[in-house]
Amino acid sequence: MAQHHDVIVVGAGFTGLSAAAVLFERGLDVVVLEAQARVGGRVAAQTFADGGRVDTGGQFVCDDMTNVMALIRRYGKTLVQTPVEGAFVVQPAIDAPDKAYAESRSLRLRMRALNPRDPAIDGMSVADWLAAQPVSADAARAFRSTVEGLWCRPIGELPLWYLVSNDRRITNRQSEIEYFVGETIHSLADDMAAGLDGRVLTGRPVTQISMRVDRVQVQAGEALLSARHVVVAVPPVATSRIGFEPDLPAALRRALSVWRSGAVIKALVRYPRPFWRERGLSGMVSWLDPSGLFACDVSHDGLGAALVVFVGGPLAIAAQGMPPASLEAMILGKLADVLGEPARTATAILLRDWTGDAWSGGGYSDTVCDLRAKDAEDVLRSGAGRIQFACSELSLSYPGYIEGAIVAGRMAAERIMAAGGENAL
Ligand SMILES: Cc1cc2nc3c(=O)[nH]c(=O)nc-3n(C[C@H](O)[C@H](O)[C@H](O)COP(=O)(O)OP(=O)(O)OC[C@H]3O[C@@H](n4cnc5c(N)ncnc54)[C@H](O)[C@@H]3O)c2cc1C
């Protein structure tokens, strides 16, 4: 006999935890099934051998991201302002980097001003569009590095309408790396899970979801559970690996098949002292070549001097299979080229390769990579009867961010409440 609940939430990332929190607060019997032994999904943390816990997944937030900021305050977390004082370096050095970046920013604004539904841009990739823009070669490289660094896929694969629609929903005026959480933002996911009072079950990968007339059955390992509603709070690529019975309608199957996971490797590098500051540098570096490489300072009292390095997009794909020692040497070498020789003598380094991650597929988010799949997000958002699909990717604000996950989760919960989420069996 299947255990019965009002709502089953699949996945305990910020989307699933936020959906469950709303339903729990409204008095529903909700259970969260998480595949991994921990909660947080693409928000994860690791501890250096000599102590000091750091976020090796999602980390940064800013004041414009009001929902995540409210949670951080509600759970009494310590906000650390990301140190940015000093020079920002573009690598390799180009003439007038400020001009190139200003031009790249106006290009991004020009792109955002396009109408994603305009038939004139149907079938066009971001690379096609960029090639036709009257900008300097350096501005085009800066634009490409920004896009490949943030969306973590080569620009030739990204549909222009998708990038326009996605970028329009990322509305922050403050820098998106304005703050991070001293105790790690992963600890916030742990606190949210604890607030659900034993309703989060970890180590329960969901393999099959079966739709019945009056309920949905969910198979998680040996356990069979049922509920009136299910929220699949899992990114699209991972959702496409769950079996549905009967099969999902063709439009939904197609909508799930058009996504690819981003590729990113995150490195946290610790030093005896923030030596870059002695040279007037902020520690913030953006590489135009290879594109998608970015570093910034995450030093704080609890950790000491440290830099975070993101290896995003094509470079992360190329680095797949590279032995960790070679990857570490590559990262330290790139830092030394810009910040000086002391960058080679890190006291510790933590590497987290998200590329091909078993449960999230990669990072920072999945992106639509089919130039013609314009309706994929809408189709997924409309769900399948008692099943809601929710994840940061589908959020109406800040898709691909922790803020987006919170918004998407809460919206899915509201849709269930509107449909009468209580247990009528
Ligand atoms: C390296 C990296 C850096 C990032 N940096 C930032 C940042 O600085 N700021 C920011 O705002 N965002 C950042 N992000 C993005 C942000 O972390 C994500 O957008 C957000 O956490 C996604 O939340 P989610 O709940 O939608 O998905 P996820 O976090 O992926 O959660 C989905 C959950 O579902 C579980 N799951 C999957 N399949 C199954 C199954 N079959 N059965 C049961 N459970 C399943 C997974 O284990 C996971 O726990 C970063 C991401 C990465 C990878």
The ligand as a Gaussian input file, in Angstrom:
#p B3LYP/6-31G(d) Opt

LIG

0 1
 C       29.054000      26.207000      -9.814000
 C       27.745000      26.947000      -9.705000
 C       27.762000      28.269000      -9.300000
 C       26.584000      28.982000      -9.205000
 N       26.630000      30.259000      -8.739000
 C       25.488000      30.899000      -8.467000
 C       25.532000      32.124000      -7.750000
 O       26.608000      32.600000      -7.369000
 N       24.345000      32.737000      -7.468000
 C       23.146000      32.200000      -7.858000
 O       22.096000      32.798000      -7.566000
 N       23.086000      31.028000      -8.524000
 C       24.224000      30.351000      -8.811000
 N       24.191000      29.124000      -9.404000
 C       22.879000      28.611000      -9.895000
 C       21.994000      28.115000      -8.749000
 O       22.772000      27.330000      -7.868000
 C       20.833000      27.288000      -9.337000
 O       20.118000      28.064000     -10.290000
 C       19.808000      26.878000      -8.287000
 O       20.435000      26.419000      -7.111000
 C       18.929000      25.770000      -8.889000
 O       17.994000      25.312000      -7.937000
 P       16.888000      24.238000      -8.324000
 O       16.259000      23.828000      -7.048000
 O       16.033000      24.749000      -9.407000
 O       17.706000      23.006000      -8.937000
 P       18.773000      22.075000      -8.218000
 O       19.557000      22.862000      -7.249000
 O       19.504000      21.358000      -9.297000
 O       17.897000      21.045000      -7.383000
 C       17.327000      19.899000      -7.956000
 C       17.377000      18.779000      -6.926000
 O       16.716000      17.637000      -7.479000
 C       17.445000      16.474000      -7.140000
 N       17.096000      15.442000      -8.120000
 C       17.420000      15.369000      -9.431000
 N       16.866000      14.275000      -9.981000
 C       16.161000      13.649000      -9.001000
 C       15.374000      12.466000      -8.948000
 N       15.188000      11.690000     -10.014000
 N       14.816000      12.110000      -7.759000
 C       14.979000      12.883000      -6.664000
 N       15.723000      14.010000      -6.647000
 C       16.295000      14.386000      -7.807000
 C       18.901000      16.923000      -7.213000
 O       19.738000      16.075000      -6.490000
 C       18.812000      18.331000      -6.607000
 O       18.980000      18.305000      -5.218000
 C       25.342000      28.370000      -9.521000
 C       25.311000      27.028000      -9.910000
 C       26.512000      26.313000      -9.997000
 C       26.475000      24.864000     -10.391000

